[in-house]
């Protein structure tokens, strides 16, 4: 695992740092969760977060030009969200790619343009 020294510690995990992943639906629940066991910690991610990560990943990976997208947490009223969706959602910002990439340079302390 590579840890970059910044004011807020940022951990970058490589595949070798992931011991295992378990996708599961807990008893009496409907939504998938991911249990991720790293070499230094264990986390569980709920489906709404998994969905947002997949949405962001696909938006960048499969787009012929897009290099970055930012999602932020928003609390949505019942009228603003589809039925069955969580109250808190990660939704796309209007921030331009250049701004996102510059912010990443600062957050990571390296050039994200390389």
C-alpha positions as CSV (number, residue, x, y, z in Angstrom):
1,X,0.0,0.0,0.0
2,X,1.3,3.4,-0.9
3,X,0.4,6.2,1.5
4,X,1.0,9.7,0.2
5,X,2.0,12.3,2.8
6,X,-0.4,15.2,2.7
7,X,-2.4,17.2,5.2
8,X,-5.1,14.6,5.0
9,X,-3.7,11.1,4.7
10,X,-4.7,9.5,1.4
11,X,-4.3,5.7,1.0
12,X,-3.9,4.2,-2.4
13,X,-4.6,0.5,-2.5
14,X,-3.2,-1.8,-5.1
15,X,-4.7,-5.2,-6.0
16,X,-2.0,-6.8,-3.8
17,X,-3.3,-4.8,-0.8
18,X,-6.8,-6.4,-1.1
19,X,-7.0,-9.7,0.8
20,X,-10.6,-10.5,-0.3
21,X,-14.0,-9.1,-1.3
22,X,-17.3,-10.6,-0.3
23,X,-20.5,-9.4,-2.0
24,X,-23.6,-10.2,0.1
25,X,-27.2,-9.4,1.0
26,X,-27.7,-9.5,4.8
27,X,-30.6,-11.5,6.1
28,X,-33.9,-9.6,6.0
29,X,-32.4,-6.9,3.6
30,X,-32.7,-6.3,-0.1
31,X,-29.6,-4.5,-1.0
32,X,-26.1,-5.7,-1.8
33,X,-23.1,-4.8,0.3
34,X,-19.4,-5.3,-0.2
35,X,-17.1,-6.4,2.5
36,X,-13.6,-5.5,1.5
37,X,-10.6,-6.8,3.5
38,X,-7.4,-4.9,3.0
39,X,-4.1,-5.7,4.6
40,X,-4.6,-2.8,7.1
41,X,-8.3,-2.5,7.5
42,X,-11.8,-4.0,6.8
43,X,-14.7,-2.0,5.4
44,X,-18.3,-2.6,4.3
45,X,-19.8,-0.5,1.5
46,X,-23.5,-0.2,1.0
47,X,-25.3,-0.6,-2.3
48,X,-26.0,3.1,-2.9
49,X,-22.2,3.8,-2.6
50,X,-21.4,0.8,-4.8
51,X,-23.9,2.1,-7.4
52,X,-22.3,5.6,-7.4
53,X,-18.8,4.2,-7.8
54,X,-19.9,2.1,-10.7
55,X,-21.7,5.1,-12.3
56,X,-18.6,7.3,-11.9
57,X,-16.3,4.6,-13.2
58,X,-18.4,3.8,-16.3
59,X,-18.8,7.5,-17.0
60,X,-15.0,7.9,-17.2
61,X,-13.8,4.5,-18.4
62,X,-16.2,4.1,-21.3
63,X,-16.4,7.7,-22.5
64,X,-14.1,8.5,-25.4
65,X,-13.0,11.9,-24.0
66,X,-14.0,12.2,-20.3
67,X,-11.1,12.0,-17.9
68,X,-12.8,12.9,-14.6
69,X,-16.1,13.2,-12.8
70,X,-17.0,14.3,-9.3
71,X,-19.9,13.0,-7.3
72,X,-20.9,14.7,-4.0
73,X,-23.3,13.7,-1.3
74,X,-26.8,15.3,-1.5
75,X,-29.8,14.7,0.6
76,X,-32.8,14.1,-1.7
77,X,-36.4,14.5,-0.6
78,X,-38.9,11.8,-1.6
79,X,-40.0,13.9,-4.5
80,X,-36.5,14.2,-5.8
81,X,-35.5,10.6,-5.9
82,X,-36.8,7.4,-7.5
83,X,-38.8,5.0,-5.3
84,X,-36.5,2.6,-3.4
85,X,-33.5,5.0,-3.6
86,X,-31.7,6.1,-0.5
87,X,-32.2,9.5,1.0
88,X,-28.6,10.4,0.6
89,X,-27.2,10.1,-2.9
90,X,-23.8,10.7,-4.5
91,X,-24.7,12.9,-7.5
92,X,-22.6,14.5,-10.3
93,X,-21.4,18.0,-9.8
94,X,-21.1,20.6,-12.5
95,X,-17.4,21.0,-11.9
96,X,-15.3,20.9,-15.1
97,X,-12.7,18.2,-15.6
98,X,-9.8,20.6,-15.5
99,X,-11.0,21.8,-12.0
100,X,-11.3,18.2,-10.8
101,X,-7.9,17.3,-12.1
102,X,-6.3,20.4,-10.4
103,X,-7.9,19.5,-7.1
104,X,-6.6,16.0,-7.4
105,X,-3.1,17.3,-7.9
106,X,-3.4,19.2,-4.6
107,X,-5.1,16.3,-2.7
108,X,-2.6,13.7,-3.8
109,X,0.5,15.9,-3.9
110,X,1.3,14.6,-7.4
111,X,0.4,15.4,-10.9
112,X,-2.7,13.5,-11.9
113,X,-2.1,14.5,-15.5
114,X,0.8,12.0,-15.9
